[in-house]
Amino acid sequence: VITSYFITYVGLVTLFADIGNFKGHGRIFSIGILLFLISSILCSISPSIDFLIGSRLLQGLAASMILAGPLVIIEYYFPTNMLGRAMGVYGMMVAIGLGLGPVVGGLVQDFFGWRAIFLVNIPVCLIVLPLSIKYVQMKINKPLHVNFLGGFLELIAVALIIYTLSIVELGDYIKASLYGIISIILVISFLYVEKRSDSPMVNWGLLKNFTFTSFNVSFHVLYICEYVLLYVLPFYTEKILGISSSMTGIILSAAPIVMIVFTPISGYIADKIGSILPVVIGFSLSIISFLLLLTLNEHSTILELVVYYTIMGIGIAFAQAPI
């Protein structure tokens, strides 16, 4: 159920980002909100596990549309000298969502069951949808020239990579090796199709820019560490420490809460003196927090978790705002 969401989310976000360049990211964003609303309703009324997985696939597709273009939309509407602060506010809003999500989700699951978790999305979508239609419509409508074959290959490759990792977790290494080889072939095919396409989804020439490439690799590693922790922590707190889902949600909210405060500050500093100092501070604090989290064991306390996640939240806030 979890991986089905990530398959379409990760596999399609590049395609929708490219479509947004031709048809406007605001339009893609609004359609994504509508589909997220529909898919949330479908998830909440799922009569079977297969129906739930299908609904989560649709929800992942909707999420890829929503998250394909916010940074482009911000750049479209804000002048250069305000981009740092605008990105900071955007990061703050993301942090609020990350902070409220685990807490609200844990409480809703404890009191009303898992179906109600999806219903929480409905009022949010109903508020955001009309606002996005009215205020976030970029005046772009060019003829569509998109590498759909590349997008399809990317989606299948992502699906197989995620499936391969799940097989490895089950210990079936022979089957995992087979699917891993197929995944590599698909990735190579995707790169080949992209290179020969008249309208590639990704401008691969950007990778020749050392600053661009190093920033992307660095943040890729940072976000891998962050989201692996978000995925693993509930298992650790509930299975090892015996903490409830609602308390786990409160612990997870420690990082986003401090991000709400420090992300705008980082954006303001970036506007004034440049992005190097905030990024260095951010990555340094993030590395310290990851090293501290490595010391956790079955005797660790809730206070330790909150302190370590707070340090991580400050680090991520300083690192991501100047992007």
C-alpha positions as CSV (number, residue, x, y, z in Angstrom):
1,V,0.0,0.0,0.0
2,I,2.9,2.4,0.9
3,T,5.1,1.4,-2.1
4,S,2.2,1.7,-4.6
5,Y,1.9,5.4,-3.7
6,F,5.6,6.0,-4.2
7,I,5.7,4.2,-7.6
8,T,3.5,6.7,-9.3
9,Y,4.7,9.6,-7.3
10,V,8.4,9.1,-8.0
11,G,7.9,7.7,-11.5
12,L,5.7,10.5,-12.9
13,V,6.9,13.7,-11.2
14,T,9.5,14.4,-14.0
15,L,6.9,13.9,-16.7
16,F,4.4,16.2,-15.1
17,A,7.1,18.8,-14.5
18,D,7.9,18.7,-18.2
19,I,4.2,18.9,-19.2
20,G,3.9,22.0,-16.9
21,N,6.6,23.8,-18.9
22,F,4.2,23.7,-21.9
23,K,0.7,23.9,-20.3
24,G,1.5,25.8,-17.1
25,H,2.4,24.4,-13.7
26,G,-0.6,26.1,-12.1
27,R,-3.0,24.0,-14.3
28,I,-1.1,20.8,-13.5
29,F,-1.2,21.7,-9.7
30,S,-5.0,22.3,-9.7
31,I,-5.7,19.0,-11.6
32,G,-3.4,17.2,-9.1
33,I,-5.4,18.7,-6.1
34,L,-8.7,17.5,-7.7
35,L,-7.3,14.0,-8.3
36,F,-5.9,13.9,-4.8
37,L,-9.3,14.7,-3.4
38,I,-10.9,11.9,-5.5
39,S,-8.2,9.4,-4.6
40,S,-8.5,10.2,-0.9
41,I,-12.2,9.5,-1.0
42,L,-11.6,6.2,-2.8
43,C,-8.9,5.2,-0.3
44,S,-11.3,5.8,2.6
45,I,-14.1,3.6,1.1
46,S,-11.8,0.8,-0.2
47,P,-13.7,-2.5,0.0
48,S,-10.5,-4.6,-0.5
49,I,-6.8,-4.4,-0.5
50,D,-6.6,-4.4,-4.3
51,F,-8.9,-1.5,-4.5
52,L,-6.9,0.4,-1.8
53,I,-3.6,-0.3,-3.8
54,G,-5.2,1.0,-7.0
55,S,-6.5,4.1,-5.1
56,R,-3.0,4.7,-3.7
57,L,-1.5,4.5,-7.2
58,L,-4.0,7.3,-8.3
59,Q,-3.1,9.2,-5.2
60,G,0.6,9.0,-6.0
61,L,-0.1,10.2,-9.5
62,A,-2.0,13.2,-8.0
63,A,0.9,13.9,-5.6
64,S,3.4,13.9,-8.5
65,M,1.3,16.6,-10.3
66,I,1.0,18.7,-7.1
67,L,4.8,18.6,-6.3
68,A,6.1,18.8,-9.9
69,G,6.0,22.6,-10.0
70,P,5.7,24.6,-6.8
71,L,9.3,25.9,-7.0
72,V,8.7,27.0,-10.6
73,I,5.4,28.7,-9.6
74,I,7.2,30.6,-6.8
75,E,10.0,31.7,-9.2
76,Y,7.3,32.9,-11.7
77,Y,5.5,35.1,-9.2
78,F,8.4,36.5,-7.0
79,P,11.2,38.8,-8.0
80,T,14.8,37.6,-7.6
81,N,15.6,39.6,-4.5
82,M,12.7,37.9,-2.7
83,L,13.2,34.3,-3.8
84,G,15.0,33.3,-0.7
85,R,12.2,34.5,1.6
86,A,9.6,33.0,-0.7
87,M,11.3,29.6,-0.6
88,G,11.6,30.0,3.1
89,V,7.9,30.5,3.5
90,Y,7.3,27.5,1.2
91,G,9.6,25.4,3.3
92,M,7.7,26.6,6.4
93,M,4.4,25.5,4.9
94,V,5.9,22.1,4.1
95,A,7.2,21.8,7.6
96,I,3.7,22.6,9.0
97,G,2.3,19.8,7.0
98,L,5.1,17.4,8.1
99,G,4.5,18.5,11.7
100,L,0.8,18.1,11.7
101,G,0.6,15.0,9.6
102,P,2.2,12.5,12.0
103,V,0.3,14.0,15.0
104,V,-3.1,14.2,13.4
105,G,-2.6,10.9,11.6
106,G,-1.6,9.1,14.8
107,L,-4.5,10.5,16.8
108,V,-7.0,9.8,14.0
109,Q,-5.8,6.2,13.7
110,D,-6.0,5.6,17.4
111,F,-9.5,7.0,17.8
112,F,-11.2,6.5,14.4
113,G,-9.3,3.8,12.5
114,W,-7.1,3.9,9.3
115,R,-9.9,4.9,6.9
116,A,-10.4,8.2,8.6
117,I,-6.8,9.2,7.9
118,F,-7.6,9.7,4.2
119,L,-10.7,11.8,5.1
120,V,-8.5,14.4,6.7
121,N,-7.2,15.3,3.2
122,I,-10.7,16.2,1.9
123,P,-11.3,19.6,3.6
124,V,-7.8,20.6,2.8
125,C,-8.3,19.8,-0.9
126,L,-11.7,21.6,-0.9
127,I,-10.0,24.8,0.4
128,V,-6.9,24.6,-1.8
129,L,-8.6,23.7,-5.1
130,P,-10.6,26.9,-5.7
131,L,-7.7,29.1,-4.4
132,S,-5.3,27.4,-6.9
133,I,-7.8,27.8,-9.8
134,K,-8.2,31.5,-9.0
135,Y,-4.6,32.6,-8.0
136,V,-2.1,30.0,-9.4
137,Q,-2.7,30.0,-13.1
138,M,0.4,30.8,-15.1
139,K,-0.3,32.2,-18.5
140,I,1.5,29.4,-20.4
141,N,-0.2,27.3,-23.1
142,K,2.3,26.1,-25.7
143,P,2.1,23.1,-28.1
144,L,2.9,20.0,-26.2
145,H,6.2,18.4,-27.1
146,V,6.9,15.8,-24.3
147,N,8.9,12.6,-24.3
148,F,6.0,10.3,-23.3
149,L,8.0,7.1,-24.1
150,G,10.7,8.3,-21.8
151,G,8.1,9.0,-19.1
152,F,6.7,5.5,-19.5
153,L,10.1,3.9,-19.2
154,E,10.9,6.0,-16.1
155,L,7.7,4.9,-14.5
156,I,8.3,1.2,-15.2
157,A,11.9,1.4,-14.1
158,V,10.9,3.1,-10.8
159,A,8.3,0.4,-10.2
160,L,10.7,-2.4,-10.8
161,I,13.4,-0.8,-8.6
162,I,11.0,-0.4,-5.7
163,Y,9.7,-4.0,-6.3
164,T,13.3,-5.3,-6.4
165,L,14.1,-3.6,-3.1
166,S,11.0,-5.2,-1.5
167,I,12.2,-8.7,-2.8
168,V,15.6,-8.1,-1.2
169,E,13.9,-7.4,2.1
170,L,12.2,-10.8,1.8
171,G,15.5,-12.5,1.2
172,D,14.8,-13.8,-2.3
173,Y,18.1,-12.7,-3.8
174,I,18.0,-14.7,-7.0
175,K,14.6,-13.2,-8.0
176,A,15.8,-9.8,-6.8
177,S,19.0,-10.1,-9.0
178,L,16.8,-10.9,-12.1
179,Y,14.5,-7.9,-11.5
180,G,17.6,-5.8,-10.7
181,I,19.1,-6.5,-14.1
182,I,15.8,-5.7,-15.8
183,S,15.7,-2.5,-13.9
184,I,19.2,-1.5,-15.1
185,I,18.2,-2.3,-18.7
186,L,15.1,-0.1,-18.3
187,V,17.2,2.8,-16.8
188,I,19.7,2.5,-19.7
189,S,16.8,2.5,-22.2
190,F,15.3,5.6,-20.6
191,L,18.6,7.4,-20.8
192,Y,19.0,6.3,-24.5
193,V,15.5,7.5,-25.4
194,E,16.0,10.7,-23.6
195,K,19.3,11.4,-25.4
196,R,17.7,10.8,-28.8
197,S,14.5,12.7,-28.1
198,D,13.8,16.1,-29.7
199,S,12.1,17.1,-26.4
200,P,13.8,15.4,-23.5
201,M,12.2,15.7,-20.1
202,V,15.5,16.6,-18.5
203,N,18.1,19.0,-19.8
204,W,21.1,16.7,-19.2
205,G,23.5,19.5,-20.1
206,L,22.8,21.0,-16.7
207,L,24.8,18.1,-15.2
208,K,27.9,19.7,-16.6
209,N,27.4,22.6,-14.2
210,F,29.4,21.5,-11.1
211,T,27.4,23.7,-8.7
212,F,24.1,22.4,-10.0
213,T,25.2,18.7,-9.9
214,S,26.8,18.9,-6.5
215,F,23.8,20.6,-5.0
216,N,21.4,18.0,-6.4
217,V,23.6,15.1,-5.3
218,S,24.0,16.6,-1.8
219,F,20.2,17.2,-1.3
220,H,19.4,13.8,-2.8
221,V,21.5,12.2,-0.1
222,L,20.1,14.5,2.6
223,Y,16.5,13.7,1.7
224,I,17.3,9.9,1.5
225,C,18.5,10.1,5.1
226,E,15.6,12.2,6.2
227,Y,12.9,10.0,4.7
228,V,14.5,6.7,5.7
229,L,14.4,8.0,9.3
230,L,10.7,9.0,8.9
231,Y,10.0,5.5,7.6
232,V,11.9,3.6,10.2
233,L,11.2,5.6,13.3
234,P,7.6,4.4,13.8
235,F,8.7,0.8,13.8
236,Y,11.5,1.6,16.3
237,T,9.3,3.6,18.7
238,E,6.2,1.3,18.6
239,K,8.0,-2.1,18.3
240,I,11.1,-1.5,20.4
241,L,10.2,1.2,22.8
242,G,6.5,0.4,23.0
243,I,5.3,3.9,22.3
244,S,1.8,4.6,21.0
245,S,1.1,5.8,17.4
246,S,-0.1,9.2,18.7
247,M,3.1,9.7,20.8
248,T,5.2,8.6,17.8
249,G,3.5,11.3,15.8
250,I,4.4,13.9,18.4
251,I,8.0,12.8,18.3
252,L,8.1,13.0,14.5
253,S,6.7,16.5,14.6
254,A,9.8,17.8,16.5
255,A,11.8,18.4,13.3
256,P,9.0,20.1,11.3
257,I,8.1,22.4,14.3
258,V,11.6,23.9,14.4
259,M,11.7,24.0,10.6
260,I,8.6,26.3,10.8
261,V,10.8,28.8,12.7
262,F,14.2,28.4,11.1
263,T,13.3,28.0,7.4
264,P,12.2,31.6,6.9
265,I,15.3,32.7,8.8
266,S,17.5,30.7,6.5
267,G,15.7,32.2,3.4
268,Y,16.2,35.7,4.8
269,I,19.9,35.1,5.4
270,A,20.3,33.7,1.9
271,D,18.7,36.8,0.4
272,K,21.1,39.0,2.4
273,I,24.5,37.3,2.2
274,G,24.1,34.3,-0.2
275,S,23.3,30.7,0.2
276,I,26.7,29.2,1.1
277,L,26.7,29.9,4.9
278,P,23.1,28.6,5.6
279,V,23.8,25.5,3.5
280,V,27.0,24.7,5.4
281,I,25.3,25.2,8.7
282,G,22.4,23.1,7.6
283,F,24.4,20.1,6.4
284,S,26.7,20.3,9.4
285,L,23.8,20.1,11.9
286,S,22.1,17.4,9.8
287,I,25.3,15.2,9.9
288,I,25.5,15.8,13.7
289,S,21.9,14.7,14.2
290,F,22.3,11.6,12.0
291,L,25.4,10.6,14.1
292,L,23.4,11.1,17.3
293,L,20.5,9.0,16.0
294,L,22.9,6.2,15.4
295,T,23.4,6.0,19.2
296,L,19.7,5.0,19.8
297,N,19.0,1.6,21.4
298,E,16.3,-0.2,23.3
299,H,16.9,2.0,26.4
300,S,16.7,5.4,24.7
301,T,14.2,7.9,26.0
302,I,11.6,10.1,24.3
303,L,13.6,13.2,25.3
304,E,16.6,11.9,23.3
305,L,14.5,11.3,20.2
306,V,13.0,14.8,20.4
307,V,16.4,16.5,20.9
308,Y,18.0,14.6,18.0
309,Y,15.0,15.3,15.7
310,T,15.0,18.9,16.7
311,I,18.7,19.3,15.7
312,M,17.9,17.5,12.4
313,G,15.0,19.9,11.8
314,I,17.2,23.0,12.3
315,G,19.8,21.5,9.9
316,I,17.3,20.7,7.2
317,A,15.7,24.1,7.5
318,F,19.0,25.9,7.0
319,A,19.9,23.6,4.1
320,Q,16.8,23.6,2.0
321,A,15.6,27.2,2.1
322,P,18.4,28.7,-0.1
323,I,17.9,26.1,-2.8
